[in-house]
Amino acid sequence: MNALAEPARPGVLVVAHDRVVRAALSRLLEGQGLRALPAGGAWEAVELYRRHPDAVGLVLLDLRLGGADGRQALRLLRGIDPNVPCCLVSGAAAATEEAADRGEGVDAVLRTPFRPPEVTAVVRDLLSARAECVTGLTKGQAEELLDWLDHNGYPPGVVRLEEGGRFTVRYRRRTPAPPTRSPP
């Protein structure tokens, strides 16, 4: 069955230039009962996401891609959906780069080499967070909501000024993680 035709299983867009890495991550995710949607580069990932946005619950994105790098690919994907969760995969990310990436909206960073349980834990954690949106707020209400989110352990919210002078706050809400499948 085509992975895109299985809406009940969470989909992970696996973007890696190296086909061996892409295949290994895809097999690991499929073994955990998730759908792996492999893409060999930024443009392939963007096209796949444009055609099937509801099939993708998370993006695993290699920092080093042929053509556009992982950060450029993330900007392109966030241009389609600013709330798509993303985990950057890199062996080269220094701690200062990791902090900058998180400031630009990267939800997690997996440093290579990593073990399968680390990948599974990060993927399940990010899939359990879903985007929420509160619209029509005054500036004071938006600030109060952001403070509340911060004090209650939520990831940082994003505020947008809408037409008419009202504000919208987008944030990730925690929900139960998808069930794991036991290995045969």
C-alpha positions as CSV (number, residue, x, y, z in Angstrom):
1,M,0.0,0.0,0.0
2,N,1.2,3.6,-0.7
3,A,2.4,5.3,2.4
4,L,0.4,8.4,1.5
5,A,-2.8,6.4,1.4
6,E,-2.6,5.5,5.1
7,P,-4.1,8.5,7.0
8,A,-4.4,6.7,10.3
9,R,-0.6,6.3,10.7
10,P,1.5,9.3,11.5
11,G,3.8,10.3,8.6
12,V,7.4,11.5,8.9
13,L,8.9,13.3,6.0
14,V,12.5,12.0,6.0
15,V,14.7,14.4,4.0
16,A,18.3,13.2,3.5
17,H,20.6,13.5,0.5
18,D,22.4,10.2,1.4
19,R,20.1,7.3,0.3
20,V,21.6,4.9,2.9
21,V,20.7,7.3,5.7
22,R,17.3,8.0,4.2
23,A,16.6,4.3,3.9
24,A,17.9,3.5,7.4
25,L,15.7,6.2,9.0
26,S,12.7,5.1,7.0
27,R,13.1,1.4,8.0
28,L,13.5,2.5,11.7
29,L,10.3,4.6,11.6
30,E,8.3,1.9,9.7
31,G,9.5,-0.7,12.3
32,Q,7.9,1.6,14.9
33,G,4.5,1.6,13.1
34,L,5.0,5.0,11.5
35,R,4.9,6.0,7.9
36,A,8.1,7.2,6.4
37,L,7.9,9.6,3.4
38,P,11.4,9.7,2.0
39,A,12.7,12.7,0.0
40,G,16.3,13.0,-1.4
41,G,16.5,16.8,-1.2
42,A,14.9,20.1,-0.3
43,W,12.9,20.5,-3.6
44,E,11.6,17.0,-3.5
45,A,10.5,17.5,0.1
46,V,8.8,20.7,-0.7
47,E,6.9,19.2,-3.6
48,L,5.9,16.1,-1.6
49,Y,4.7,18.4,1.3
50,R,2.7,20.6,-1.1
51,R,0.9,17.7,-2.6
52,H,0.3,15.8,0.7
53,P,0.3,18.2,3.6
54,D,-2.1,16.1,5.7
55,A,0.1,13.1,5.3
56,V,3.1,14.7,7.2
57,G,3.1,15.1,10.9
58,L,6.8,15.7,11.3
59,V,9.9,16.5,9.2
60,L,13.3,14.8,9.9
61,L,15.6,17.0,8.0
62,D,19.3,16.4,7.3
63,L,21.4,19.6,7.6
64,R,23.5,18.6,4.6
65,L,21.5,18.3,1.5
66,G,22.4,18.5,-2.2
67,G,21.5,22.0,-3.4
68,A,19.6,23.8,-0.7
69,D,20.8,22.9,2.9
70,G,18.5,21.8,5.7
71,R,17.9,25.3,7.0
72,Q,16.8,26.5,3.6
73,A,14.6,23.5,3.2
74,L,13.0,24.3,6.6
75,R,12.3,27.9,5.5
76,L,10.6,26.6,2.4
77,L,8.5,24.0,4.3
78,R,7.5,26.6,6.9
79,G,6.4,28.8,4.1
80,I,3.8,26.2,3.3
81,D,3.0,25.4,7.0
82,P,4.6,27.5,9.7
83,N,3.6,24.9,12.4
84,V,5.0,21.7,10.9
85,P,7.3,20.2,13.6
86,C,10.9,19.7,12.4
87,C,13.9,17.8,13.8
88,L,17.2,18.8,12.2
89,V,19.7,15.8,11.8
90,S,23.3,16.8,11.9
91,G,26.8,15.7,13.0
92,A,28.1,19.2,12.4
93,A,25.8,21.3,14.5
94,A,27.7,23.0,17.3
95,A,25.9,23.9,20.5
96,T,25.8,27.6,19.4
97,E,24.3,26.6,16.0
98,E,21.8,24.3,17.8
99,A,20.6,27.2,20.0
100,A,20.3,29.4,16.9
101,D,18.3,26.7,15.0
102,R,15.9,26.4,17.9
103,G,15.5,30.2,17.8
104,E,14.5,29.9,14.2
105,G,11.9,27.3,14.9
106,V,13.7,23.9,14.8
107,D,11.9,21.8,17.4
108,A,14.7,19.3,18.0
109,V,18.2,18.5,16.9
110,L,19.6,14.9,16.5
111,R,23.3,14.8,16.4
112,T,24.9,11.9,14.5
113,P,25.9,9.3,15.4
114,F,22.7,8.5,17.2
115,R,21.0,5.3,18.4
116,P,17.6,4.2,17.2
117,P,16.0,4.7,20.6
118,E,17.1,8.4,20.4
119,V,15.4,8.8,17.0
120,T,12.3,7.1,18.2
121,A,12.0,9.2,21.4
122,V,12.4,12.5,19.5
123,V,10.0,11.5,16.8
124,R,7.3,10.4,19.2
125,D,7.8,13.5,21.3
126,L,7.3,15.8,18.3
127,L,4.4,13.8,16.9
128,S,2.7,14.2,20.3
129,A,2.8,18.0,20.1
130,R,0.1,19.4,17.9
131,A,-0.4,23.0,16.8
132,E,-3.2,25.1,18.4
133,C,-4.3,28.5,17.3
134,V,-6.2,31.2,19.3
135,T,-7.5,34.1,17.2
136,G,-9.1,37.5,17.8
137,L,-7.0,38.4,20.8
138,T,-6.1,41.9,22.0
139,K,-2.5,42.6,22.5
140,G,-2.8,42.2,26.2
141,Q,-4.6,38.9,25.9
142,A,-1.9,37.6,23.5
143,E,0.8,38.6,26.0
144,E,-1.1,36.9,28.8
145,L,-1.4,33.7,26.8
146,L,2.3,33.8,25.9
147,D,3.2,34.2,29.6
148,W,0.9,31.4,30.6
149,L,2.4,29.1,28.0
150,D,5.9,29.9,29.1
151,H,5.1,29.4,32.8
152,N,3.4,26.0,32.1
153,G,6.2,24.4,30.1
154,Y,4.9,24.9,26.5
155,P,7.3,25.6,23.6
156,P,7.3,29.3,22.6
157,G,4.2,30.5,20.8
158,V,4.2,32.6,17.7
159,V,2.1,35.9,17.6
160,R,0.8,37.4,14.3
161,L,-1.0,40.7,13.9
162,E,-4.1,40.1,11.8
163,E,-6.3,42.5,9.9
164,G,-8.4,44.7,12.1
165,G,-5.7,45.0,14.8
166,R,-6.4,41.6,16.5
167,F,-3.7,39.0,17.3
168,T,-3.4,35.3,16.7
169,V,-1.3,33.1,18.9
170,R,-0.1,29.7,17.5
171,Y,1.5,27.2,19.9
172,R,2.1,23.5,20.3
173,R,-0.1,21.5,22.6
174,R,0.9,18.2,24.1
175,T,-1.2,15.2,23.2
176,P,-0.7,11.5,23.8
177,A,2.1,10.0,21.6
178,P,1.1,7.5,18.9
179,P,1.2,3.9,20.1
180,T,4.4,2.0,19.5
181,R,4.4,-1.3,17.7
182,S,6.3,-4.1,19.3
183,P,9.1,-5.7,17.2
184,P,8.1,-9.1,15.8
